[in-house]
Amino acid sequence: MKQIFSLLILLTVGTLMSLQAQSFKVIVNNDNAVTSLTKKEASDFFLKKKSKWVTGTAVMPVDLSSSSAVRESFSKQVHGKTTAAIRNFWQQAAFSGAGTAPAEKATDADVLEYVKKNPGAIGYVSAAASTAGVKTVPIK
């Protein structure tokens, strides 16, 4: 009985980890030539450490709202930090005059619309969201 219980726990944990790994998709405008990004590149774009794409177009990152579970997953997997830590980073940057946080949108549909309308935009949506009209970019 203990072996079955242990096996069930391992399967559940493995499934939850797999679901977390697939909980978001990074998207860019269809006109963007990028085909993939590293975690560092994605993090640098969202933290505004890199401000231009290789074509010279200004990068326009967009986050989901800070209460979003998808944002928490993105923050942990791409930045290696919690959403709260990233918000603290932006509060300090704003206070010191070093920069402002990316735009925030409430829903996947709002992020998709923003990315469609802005050639330099980069965002993320839930893994289940339709990405019609934008390009999904794998994170390596």
C-alpha positions in Angstrom: 0.0 0.0 0.0 2.9 2.4 0.8 4.4 1.7 -2.6 1.2 2.5 -4.4 0.8 5.7 -2.4 4.4 6.8 -3.1 4.0 6.1 -6.8 0.8 8.2 -6.9 2.6 11.1 -5.2 5.5 10.9 -7.7 3.1 10.8 -10.6 1.2 13.8 -9.3 4.3 15.8 -8.7 5.6 15.0 -12.1 2.4 15.9 -13.8 2.2 19.3 -11.9 5.8 20.1 -12.9 5.0 19.3 -16.5 1.9 21.5 -16.4 3.9 24.3 -14.9 6.5 24.0 -17.6 3.9 24.4 -20.3 1.8 27.1 -18.7 2.6 30.0 -21.0 3.7 30.8 -24.6 5.9 33.8 -25.5 4.6 35.7 -28.4 5.9 38.4 -30.7 4.4 40.5 -33.6 4.1 38.5 -36.9 6.6 40.9 -38.5 9.3 40.1 -36.0 12.1 38.0 -37.5 13.0 36.2 -34.3 12.5 32.5 -34.3 13.6 31.6 -30.7 14.9 33.2 -27.6 17.0 32.0 -24.6 15.7 32.6 -21.1 18.3 35.3 -20.7 17.3 37.1 -23.8 13.6 36.9 -22.9 14.3 38.1 -19.3 16.5 41.0 -20.7 13.7 42.2 -22.9 11.1 42.1 -20.1 13.4 43.8 -17.6 14.3 46.3 -20.3 18.0 45.5 -20.2 17.8 45.1 -24.0 15.8 47.8 -25.7 16.1 46.9 -29.4 15.6 43.8 -31.6 18.4 42.9 -34.0 16.5 44.9 -36.7 16.7 48.1 -34.6 13.0 48.1 -33.7 12.3 49.1 -30.1 11.3 46.3 -27.9 7.8 46.7 -26.3 7.3 44.1 -23.5 3.9 43.5 -22.1 3.1 41.6 -18.9 -0.1 40.1 -17.7 -1.5 41.5 -14.4 0.5 40.8 -11.3 -2.2 38.6 -9.9 -2.1 36.3 -12.9 -0.9 32.7 -12.2 0.5 32.7 -15.8 2.6 35.7 -14.9 3.9 34.0 -11.8 4.9 30.9 -13.8 6.6 33.1 -16.5 8.4 35.1 -13.8 9.7 32.0 -12.1 10.7 30.2 -15.3 12.2 33.1 -17.3 13.5 35.5 -14.6 14.1 32.9 -11.9 12.2 35.1 -9.4 8.6 35.5 -8.2 6.3 38.1 -9.5 6.6 40.0 -6.2 10.4 40.2 -6.7 10.0 41.5 -10.2 7.5 44.1 -9.0 10.0 45.1 -6.3 12.7 45.5 -9.0 10.4 47.8 -11.0 9.4 49.8 -7.9 13.1 50.4 -7.1 13.8 51.3 -10.8 11.0 53.8 -10.9 12.0 55.4 -7.5 15.6 55.8 -8.7 14.6 57.1 -12.1 16.2 54.1 -13.9 13.1 53.0 -15.7 9.4 51.9 -15.7 7.8 48.5 -15.8 6.4 47.1 -19.0 2.7 47.7 -19.8 0.3 45.4 -18.0 -2.8 43.8 -19.6 -5.6 42.0 -17.7 -6.2 39.1 -20.1 -4.6 36.9 -22.8 -6.8 38.6 -25.3 -5.5 42.0 -24.3 -1.9 40.9 -24.6 -2.6 39.4 -28.0 -4.2 42.6 -29.2 -1.2 44.7 -27.9 1.3 42.4 -29.6 -0.7 42.3 -32.9 -0.7 46.2 -33.0 2.9 46.8 -32.1 5.8 45.5 -34.3 8.3 45.5 -31.5 6.0 43.9 -28.9 6.8 40.8 -26.9 4.4 39.2 -24.5 3.2 35.9 -23.1 -0.2 34.2 -22.8 -1.5 31.0 -21.2 -0.5 27.8 -23.0 -4.2 27.2 -23.9 -4.7 30.7 -25.5 -5.1 31.0 -29.3 -2.1 32.8 -30.8 -3.8 33.5 -34.2 -2.3 36.7 -35.7 1.0 36.6 -33.7 4.1 34.4 -33.7 4.9 32.0 -30.9 8.5 32.0 -30.0 10.1 29.0 -28.1 12.3 29.7 -25.1 15.4 27.6 -25.0 
